[in-house]
Amino acid sequence: MYRVGRDHCLDPSRITDAPVDGARYGRMFPDLPPLICDIPALKAAGDAGGLCDAEAAQVRTGSGDDAASAAGWPLFGQLIGHDITADRSAVGPQADVAALRNARSPKLNLEMIYGDGPVGAPYLYDVHDPAKLLTSADGVDLPRNSQGIALIGDPRNDVHVFAARLHLMLLHSHNGLIDRLRGEGEVEATLFDTARRALTWHYQWIVVHDFLPRLVGSQLVSDVLARGGRFFSPALGRAYLPLEFADAAYRYGHSQIRHTYRLQPGGPAFPLFPDLVGFAAVTPEHRVDLGQLFDLPDYAPAERAKQMDATLPASLIRLPQQVTGDVEVDAYRSLAVRDLLRGAATSLPSGESVADVMRVTPLSADQVGLYWAGTPLWFYILKEAQAWGDGDQLGPVGGRIVAEVLIGLLRADPDSHLVVDPSWRPTLPSRGPAGFDLTDLIMFAADQEAAARR
């Protein structure tokens, strides 16, 4: 039986496809054999009417699907994913893993909003005040060109109105920090860099102390912070992304997306796709009040995310052409098919084999519901969340992969707050007794947005 301990932790010195620059992907479990998959069976499971179709599953089970967490959390998780990884290879049953490249630096550094800075990416910044990031003229949308295309550091953050709204929130947060620092006497020569570091460190704090505890549990987060990673512990300056994370565990959020969302208090609910697809100026009826996505002060409780259960809503099972582009196989319009095929194409191990390595009792065939020789890692992790966390949190396999990678990336980043100043604490105001969290950043940005409209 394959076992691994701390001395088997994967680091870039053990593999040839994870160089120092982090442009390539690596593996957390390089000694585990890949799961040999039946490609037609994967397509059938992920396509409309298959096991991953939430609409069909509701017909079969008649059960509800509300999670405990607010609907915005998997959408915030999507932005984190965009910050650290971008694999632009084509969908298909096979991939040249050695040729895969990460178009993002594997750092939680908000590269997606800052790009190459005011000099390298001047179109992201205000020509009249280059320390500030551009928004629309009225501050209620992203800056856009004459054809409605967003002028932002990562075009994926305009894929739907929620990604665009969260990106806008970060733009306003930076600009609010510029005003705050100026008021405190920060000199212009260092103003931009100071604000960038401040926002990045507050964002990193939120990832570690707010986002991760909700997703994997506070106990696991504390363990990884105190002891480091058992299976992922890259050296300083040598970060990379494991395929087990990028192509399986961190795709958990697809199963938490709702089919419809309410955007404004008392307003109608819209299907995510095609109604709320991005890549165009946001219309007034599609403007997102973040109080509908997150539990904010003076708001009624927000809508909840969908439970993690290995099913996806109709909006993701039948993605529109604006999102997928032209596809050779109609099944590729299903995000579930894409997730399943991605794991097969990158030769990921089965969920059961990873559980065994982690010394976790694997799920039974009845819990998984597939009755195959092994379970695709993405599907297994979602079923584990359903079995272990009631669909609200990742289980021990998925949770450890996600926690170790996100915290490991921070520990490998020489500019992160965990490396530069482990004793650092947020300096922006906190409105609750639990300390600074995403709610506080949203409210800080809202104050700046209101000021921008005046």
Secondary structure as GFF3:
##gff-version 3
##sequence-region A 1 454
A	DSSP	three_ten_helix	6	8	.	.	.	ID=ss1
A	DSSP	three_ten_helix	12	14	.	.	.	ID=ss2
A	DSSP	beta_strand	25	26	.	.	.	ID=ss3
A	DSSP	alpha_helix	39	46	.	.	.	ID=ss4
A	DSSP	alpha_helix	54	61	.	.	.	ID=ss5
A	DSSP	beta_strand	66	70	.	.	.	ID=ss6
A	DSSP	alpha_helix	73	84	.	.	.	ID=ss7
A	DSSP	three_ten_helix	97	99	.	.	.	ID=ss8
A	DSSP	alpha_helix	111	114	.	.	.	ID=ss9
A	DSSP	alpha_helix	117	120	.	.	.	ID=ss10
A	DSSP	three_ten_helix	122	124	.	.	.	ID=ss11
A	DSSP	beta_strand	125	126	.	.	.	ID=ss12
A	DSSP	beta_strand	129	133	.	.	.	ID=ss13
A	DSSP	three_ten_helix	155	158	.	.	.	ID=ss14
A	DSSP	alpha_helix	161	183	.	.	.	ID=ss15
A	DSSP	alpha_helix	188	206	.	.	.	ID=ss16
A	DSSP	pi_helix	207	211	.	.	.	ID=ss17
A	DSSP	alpha_helix	212	216	.	.	.	ID=ss18
A	DSSP	alpha_helix	218	227	.	.	.	ID=ss19
A	DSSP	beta_strand	241	242	.	.	.	ID=ss20
A	DSSP	alpha_helix	243	246	.	.	.	ID=ss21
A	DSSP	three_ten_helix	249	256	.	.	.	ID=ss22
A	DSSP	beta_strand	260	262	.	.	.	ID=ss23
A	DSSP	beta_strand	269	271	.	.	.	ID=ss24
A	DSSP	three_ten_helix	284	286	.	.	.	ID=ss25
A	DSSP	three_ten_helix	290	292	.	.	.	ID=ss26
A	DSSP	beta_strand	304	306	.	.	.	ID=ss27
A	DSSP	alpha_helix	314	317	.	.	.	ID=ss28
A	DSSP	alpha_helix	321	324	.	.	.	ID=ss29
A	DSSP	three_ten_helix	330	333	.	.	.	ID=ss30
A	DSSP	alpha_helix	335	345	.	.	.	ID=ss31
A	DSSP	alpha_helix	351	357	.	.	.	ID=ss32
A	DSSP	alpha_helix	365	368	.	.	.	ID=ss33
A	DSSP	alpha_helix	377	389	.	.	.	ID=ss34
A	DSSP	alpha_helix	396	412	.	.	.	ID=ss35
A	DSSP	alpha_helix	417	420	.	.	.	ID=ss36
A	DSSP	alpha_helix	438	453	.	.	.	ID=ss37
###
